Amino acid sequence: MATSKFLQVLWNHPAGPKTIHFWAPTFKWGISIVNISEFSKPPNSVSYPQQTAFAIAGFIGARYCTVITPKNWNLFTINFAMGCTGIYQLARKTRHDYFVDEQTAIASDE
């Protein structure tokens, strides 16, 4: 009984499945899923501009979702995830470009 009440509230929410405010963020998950799938690729294939854009757009979008009416937590979650995956990819790339090369050079001198 409680489950059906929850589903009814979800269905009738202003950002529920009957609206584009539900489906657009749901399909936007594809961007973060692809970015997550690229975690296994070598860091030298990561693009600084692309991942910076992901991170900035994600966090700005997440902030925007907290001030709009009605609150769209699906959109907030995907934007936050997009920002986090962008930051993670930037960290991988930075670690590879600036720290791994130094450690390799130090190891080869010994």
Steps between C-alpha positions, in 0.01 A plus 500: 500500500780741586678408179200585285464835679868575435466406133190715467680800652798439269274466195317826575809703600562811283834344397359147478497248215212675323725800425813583305650611833534131582607355166766754400713440812440127475649491150778738611629215718647362177768772507622400845474129423727546199740710709507226766566236234805703394657461846667185367659677203855636526521846659684643199175473301315730744434853376555790742249732327229234476529386861522859625176572314339189654605601850397865473171429321420225747556705815334814362203290390480332841495839672228621265287196587493605864341838424242417232137415566402221501813339641626244253715257697548272200661791313703597808635147535607466139664843496687425822611162361615669180705751700655224712594285201657805334706575812609137526609491135690829545674354807601189302635711215686739732652215700614334177639816339672659798570236762543161332761636256706641792487167681606317183792740450612456861474121473705495177780711659554242773 
